[in-house]
Amino acid sequence: MIYKIVHRTTYKYKYPVSVGNHVSCLKPRSMLHHQLADSELRIQPPPVTRTERVDYFGNLLCFFTVQEPHKELVVEARSEVILDGSATPWPQQSLAWEEAAESLPTITLPRDSRLTSLYLSRRAFVFGRSLPPMRSSHLRPGGQCRRRF
């Protein structure tokens, strides 16, 4: 099976932008069950510089600079990816998010840490649900979280 992928992002500015430095990560990677057959990145207005490099995780980054006044920037990536027919479809091999959350280990956070409050606030907020009350009694000695949200 061949997927033809088109990703187009348009930036519209109220006033002309004279110089813009940008980075995109729009080129699919070849993996075990799919191969990149073709990829093209179109940029309007055309950049004066354009360089590519692979980041730590293997993603191809494209750095580019537009140096002419413009009120609109269009970045369009077109790719063709060939899927291996023997690959298991992704949804069938993936856990539901509730199952994945339940499988996470209990973590121990340092006392009086910004990380502790950040972690607890992130876990407490779920879109569409009111925030539960937060009290110091939700933490065990040593900063171990004992309440599941």
Backbone bond lengths (Angstrom), bond angles and torsions (degrees), N, CA, C in turn:
res aa  C-N    CA-C-N  psi(-1)  N-CA   C-N-CA  omega(-1)  CA-C   N-CA-C  phi
1 M - - - 1.433 - - 1.533 108.25 -
2 I 1.315 116.65 139.34 1.463 122.03 179.22 1.528 108.96 -116.23
3 Y 1.317 115.17 126.68 1.461 121.25 174.51 1.518 108.52 -99.52
4 K 1.329 116.40 131.53 1.464 121.88 172.37 1.529 105.51 -107.00
5 I 1.311 115.13 116.70 1.460 121.70 -173.02 1.525 109.59 -112.59
6 V 1.323 116.76 130.05 1.463 121.98 175.52 1.523 107.18 -126.20
7 H 1.322 115.65 123.82 1.461 122.36 176.33 1.517 106.79 -121.77
8 R 1.325 116.04 123.73 1.469 120.10 -178.53 1.523 108.76 -130.55
9 T 1.317 115.82 125.21 1.460 121.90 176.22 1.525 107.46 -120.70
10 T 1.328 115.41 130.59 1.456 121.13 178.77 1.526 108.70 -119.30
11 Y 1.318 115.82 125.22 1.461 122.44 175.26 1.520 107.41 -104.77
12 K 1.330 117.06 126.45 1.464 121.31 177.54 1.524 107.90 -117.40
13 Y 1.323 115.26 128.16 1.458 121.73 -176.55 1.523 110.10 -109.09
14 K 1.311 115.95 145.03 1.465 121.14 178.78 1.524 111.09 -68.51
15 Y 1.342 115.29 -38.21 1.460 121.65 179.54 1.529 108.67 -121.84
16 P 1.334 118.17 154.45 1.468 119.95 179.82 1.530 111.96 -60.13
17 V 1.299 115.21 137.46 1.464 122.60 175.93 1.519 106.45 -100.68
18 S 1.332 116.50 128.10 1.463 118.78 -175.57 1.520 112.67 -88.22
19 V 1.330 117.88 -37.11 1.474 121.89 -179.56 1.525 108.05 -137.94
20 G 1.312 115.76 136.86 1.462 119.76 177.05 1.516 110.91 -141.64
21 N 1.344 116.27 124.79 1.463 121.76 173.81 1.521 107.47 -101.85
22 H 1.323 116.64 130.08 1.461 120.68 -172.98 1.526 110.71 -136.66
23 V 1.338 114.46 161.80 1.464 121.05 172.25 1.526 107.44 -139.44
24 S 1.318 115.37 137.14 1.464 120.06 176.83 1.525 109.16 -125.51
25 C 1.293 114.53 153.41 1.471 121.91 176.81 1.524 106.02 -134.42
26 L 1.323 116.24 75.39 1.462 121.74 -170.19 1.527 114.39 -122.13
27 K 1.314 117.80 6.40 1.462 120.09 -179.26 1.534 108.87 -99.12
28 P 1.338 117.84 117.56 1.464 119.72 179.71 1.526 111.25 -62.03
29 R 1.312 115.34 147.14 1.471 120.42 177.78 1.520 109.60 -92.60
30 S 1.312 116.08 147.49 1.464 120.24 171.10 1.518 107.40 -76.41
31 M 1.322 115.83 133.83 1.459 121.46 -178.58 1.533 108.59 -130.46
32 L 1.317 115.81 -172.41 1.460 121.26 -175.66 1.532 112.90 -56.82
33 H 1.328 117.39 -45.26 1.468 120.50 -174.10 1.523 114.43 -108.24
34 H 1.324 117.81 9.67 1.459 120.03 174.03 1.525 109.92 -152.14
35 Q 1.331 114.39 145.48 1.460 121.71 -178.27 1.523 109.38 -122.48
36 L 1.322 115.12 138.40 1.449 120.33 175.58 1.522 108.53 -77.53
37 A 1.324 117.13 120.53 1.464 121.43 -179.69 1.523 111.10 -92.97
38 D 1.338 116.97 -38.67 1.461 120.45 -177.19 1.521 108.39 -157.94
39 S 1.331 115.83 148.91 1.452 120.38 178.01 1.526 109.35 -154.13
40 E 1.323 116.04 140.04 1.460 121.44 -179.60 1.526 108.05 -143.38
41 L 1.320 117.07 138.55 1.458 122.41 177.18 1.527 107.98 -118.32
42 R 1.332 115.79 119.25 1.467 121.64 178.91 1.524 108.55 -108.16
43 I 1.322 115.79 133.10 1.459 121.18 -178.07 1.523 108.58 -131.01
44 Q 1.350 116.13 129.04 1.460 121.99 177.19 1.513 109.28 -129.74
45 P 1.311 120.50 127.53 1.450 127.09 -1.34 1.529 110.84 -68.63
46 P 1.322 116.56 156.80 1.467 120.36 -176.92 1.533 111.60 -61.30
47 P 1.311 117.13 135.24 1.471 119.76 178.72 1.524 111.91 -74.16
48 V 1.348 115.97 152.16 1.464 120.26 176.32 1.529 110.51 -85.20
49 T 1.317 117.37 -27.09 1.472 120.71 174.38 1.511 108.26 -129.89
50 R 1.316 114.67 148.20 1.470 120.85 179.48 1.521 107.66 -156.05
51 T 1.319 116.33 118.57 1.462 121.31 178.21 1.522 108.90 -132.18
52 E 1.320 115.52 154.48 1.461 120.71 179.17 1.516 109.60 -126.79
53 R 1.331 114.74 148.73 1.461 120.33 172.62 1.512 108.39 -153.89
54 V 1.300 115.85 158.87 1.465 122.30 178.51 1.521 108.10 -96.14
55 D 1.343 116.28 130.97 1.463 119.41 -179.92 1.532 110.45 -82.34
56 Y 1.312 115.83 -178.55 1.465 122.99 -176.83 1.528 112.25 -57.41
57 F 1.340 117.59 -31.71 1.459 122.08 -175.83 1.526 113.24 -92.12
58 G 1.331 117.46 -0.16 1.461 120.46 178.71 1.518 114.16 94.48
59 N 1.317 118.03 6.12 1.466 121.62 178.16 1.527 109.76 -83.20
60 L 1.327 116.49 141.76 1.458 120.20 177.20 1.523 109.31 -87.00
61 L 1.330 115.90 120.84 1.457 122.14 178.13 1.521 108.83 -102.80
62 C 1.311 116.32 137.71 1.462 121.76 176.83 1.524 107.74 -116.66
63 F 1.328 116.42 116.05 1.461 122.97 177.85 1.523 107.56 -99.18
64 F 1.330 116.80 131.90 1.462 118.82 179.18 1.523 110.63 -146.32
65 T 1.336 114.17 155.21 1.464 121.57 -178.90 1.520 109.29 -128.00
66 V 1.326 115.39 128.72 1.462 121.73 174.28 1.525 106.28 -106.27
67 Q 1.346 116.36 124.76 1.465 120.15 -175.43 1.517 113.48 -120.20
68 E 1.300 116.83 24.57 1.462 118.70 174.43 1.526 107.94 -119.93
69 P 1.330 116.94 146.74 1.466 118.77 179.61 1.531 111.00 -58.10
70 H 1.329 115.24 130.98 1.465 120.15 -179.50 1.524 109.78 -150.00
71 K 1.333 115.40 147.29 1.463 121.19 176.98 1.522 111.01 -106.15
72 E 1.343 115.87 -1.58 1.460 120.64 179.68 1.525 109.17 -148.39
73 L 1.308 115.89 137.00 1.467 122.25 175.06 1.515 107.43 -124.20
74 V 1.324 116.45 127.84 1.464 121.14 179.64 1.527 108.45 -119.77
75 V 1.318 115.66 124.83 1.467 122.14 177.12 1.518 106.53 -119.54
76 E 1.335 115.56 119.97 1.466 120.22 -177.41 1.524 109.59 -128.70
77 A 1.315 115.92 125.35 1.467 121.83 176.79 1.527 108.27 -110.43
78 R 1.320 115.65 131.99 1.475 122.03 176.00 1.520 107.51 -122.78
79 S 1.321 116.23 126.25 1.464 120.65 -177.14 1.516 110.98 -138.86
80 E 1.327 115.02 153.18 1.462 122.07 171.19 1.513 107.57 -123.24
81 V 1.328 115.60 127.76 1.453 122.15 -178.81 1.519 108.28 -123.69
82 I 1.337 116.12 129.93 1.467 121.72 178.93 1.519 108.15 -98.23
83 L 1.341 116.20 121.24 1.459 121.47 179.33 1.514 110.53 -92.36
84 D 1.321 115.65 140.00 1.455 122.90 174.45 1.529 107.24 -74.51
85 G 1.312 117.85 127.87 1.462 122.25 -177.94 1.515 114.40 -63.61
86 S 1.329 118.30 -20.58 1.463 120.58 -177.65 1.519 113.15 -86.65
87 A 1.326 117.50 -3.61 1.463 120.52 -177.75 1.521 110.92 -70.38
88 T 1.331 116.56 139.31 1.454 121.86 175.85 1.520 108.19 -74.69
89 P 1.328 117.92 130.80 1.464 118.65 178.68 1.528 110.40 -56.92
90 W 1.319 115.86 139.83 1.455 121.41 -173.07 1.526 114.20 -55.25
91 P 1.326 120.93 -48.24 1.469 118.17 -176.40 1.532 113.39 -59.63
92 Q 1.323 118.19 -32.30 1.453 120.55 -178.45 1.527 112.58 -72.26
93 Q 1.321 118.46 -24.69 1.461 120.13 -177.91 1.524 112.49 -99.89
94 S 1.318 116.91 3.06 1.457 120.90 -176.10 1.531 110.83 -104.98
95 L 1.334 115.21 143.62 1.460 120.70 173.77 1.521 109.74 -74.49
96 A 1.328 115.84 151.78 1.457 119.75 169.64 1.525 107.08 -66.72
97 W 1.325 117.83 152.53 1.471 119.57 -175.17 1.521 111.48 -62.42
98 E 1.338 118.12 -32.06 1.467 120.29 178.29 1.529 110.53 -64.12
99 E 1.333 116.76 -41.88 1.470 120.87 178.17 1.527 110.46 -65.87
100 A 1.312 116.89 -40.95 1.467 120.06 179.15 1.524 110.30 -64.11
101 A 1.338 117.74 -41.74 1.466 121.00 179.81 1.524 110.68 -64.29
102 E 1.330 118.07 -40.72 1.464 121.61 -179.84 1.529 111.75 -67.03
103 S 1.320 117.45 -26.47 1.465 120.29 -177.55 1.526 112.99 -81.82
104 L 1.348 117.16 -6.68 1.463 120.15 -178.88 1.523 110.57 -70.88
105 P 1.328 117.60 141.36 1.468 120.05 178.16 1.529 110.95 -74.26
106 T 1.321 115.71 157.89 1.458 120.75 173.28 1.516 107.20 -70.64
107 I 1.311 116.44 136.75 1.460 119.08 -179.17 1.521 109.95 -110.80
108 T 1.313 115.74 153.09 1.452 121.78 175.95 1.518 107.96 -108.99
109 L 1.325 115.10 124.36 1.456 120.99 -178.80 1.518 109.47 -108.14
110 P 1.321 118.80 146.63 1.465 120.88 177.98 1.524 110.25 -66.17
111 R 1.341 116.25 148.89 1.462 120.79 177.82 1.523 110.03 -66.57
112 D 1.321 115.38 151.31 1.466 122.02 175.73 1.524 111.84 49.72
113 S 1.280 116.39 45.64 1.459 121.38 -177.68 1.515 109.94 -111.03
114 R 1.322 116.90 142.73 1.463 120.26 172.69 1.518 109.57 -61.98
115 L 1.324 116.13 -33.70 1.454 120.70 179.39 1.521 110.50 -61.67
116 T 1.342 117.55 -38.13 1.460 121.28 179.48 1.522 110.69 -60.04
117 S 1.329 117.77 -50.45 1.461 119.84 -178.47 1.521 111.21 -68.22
118 L 1.331 117.79 -36.59 1.456 120.66 177.37 1.522 110.61 -63.27
119 Y 1.329 116.82 -46.21 1.461 120.87 -179.43 1.520 110.38 -62.00
120 L 1.319 116.75 -47.19 1.462 119.56 -177.76 1.516 111.69 -66.03
121 S 1.326 118.09 -39.13 1.457 119.26 179.66 1.518 111.01 -68.35
122 R 1.319 117.27 -36.14 1.465 120.69 178.69 1.514 111.11 -66.44
123 R 1.332 116.69 -43.29 1.457 121.14 -179.55 1.528 111.62 -70.61
124 A 1.342 116.96 -28.67 1.459 120.43 -175.72 1.519 111.69 -78.19
125 F 1.324 117.95 -27.97 1.453 120.04 -175.37 1.518 110.75 -91.30
126 V 1.303 116.17 119.37 1.460 123.12 173.98 1.515 106.29 -128.19
127 F 1.304 117.86 126.12 1.449 122.02 -177.52 1.523 110.13 -55.41
128 G 1.324 115.72 130.67 1.451 120.46 177.65 1.519 113.63 88.81
129 R 1.327 118.62 -2.06 1.460 121.56 179.79 1.522 108.27 -124.57
130 S 1.338 116.61 138.50 1.460 118.94 179.78 1.518 109.86 -69.11
131 L 1.320 115.48 154.83 1.461 120.87 -178.30 1.526 110.39 -73.89
132 P 1.328 117.49 134.66 1.464 119.64 175.65 1.525 108.99 -75.20
133 P 1.349 117.42 154.82 1.462 118.49 177.85 1.522 110.24 -65.74
134 M 1.321 116.66 141.47 1.459 121.31 179.92 1.523 108.45 -110.31
135 R 1.321 116.38 126.44 1.456 121.69 178.61 1.518 108.34 -133.26
136 S 1.309 115.66 157.84 1.463 119.46 178.61 1.524 111.15 -63.62
137 S 1.339 117.46 -19.37 1.467 120.06 179.35 1.525 112.01 -69.48
138 H 1.324 117.26 -10.14 1.464 120.13 177.66 1.523 111.87 -76.59
139 L 1.319 116.69 -9.34 1.462 120.22 -179.51 1.523 110.03 -109.49
140 R 1.300 115.76 136.36 1.452 120.97 172.61 1.524 108.42 -82.06
141 P 1.325 118.15 161.41 1.468 118.99 174.25 1.521 110.11 -54.31
142 G 1.291 116.25 138.14 1.467 120.82 -177.64 1.510 111.69 93.95
143 G 1.333 117.38 -3.29 1.465 120.32 176.33 1.514 113.86 84.77
144 Q 1.328 119.28 18.55 1.465 120.27 -178.66 1.512 109.42 -83.03
145 C 1.296 116.74 127.92 1.462 121.71 -178.62 1.515 108.81 -74.60
146 R 1.355 116.61 126.30 1.461 118.38 179.90 1.512 112.58 -115.12
147 R 1.311 117.67 1.77 1.440 120.57 -179.08 1.521 109.45 -110.58
148 R 1.319 117.49 131.10 1.472 121.84 175.11 1.507 107.98 -97.93
149 F 1.309 115.84 135.48 1.474 119.72 -177.36 1.495 109.92 -98.15
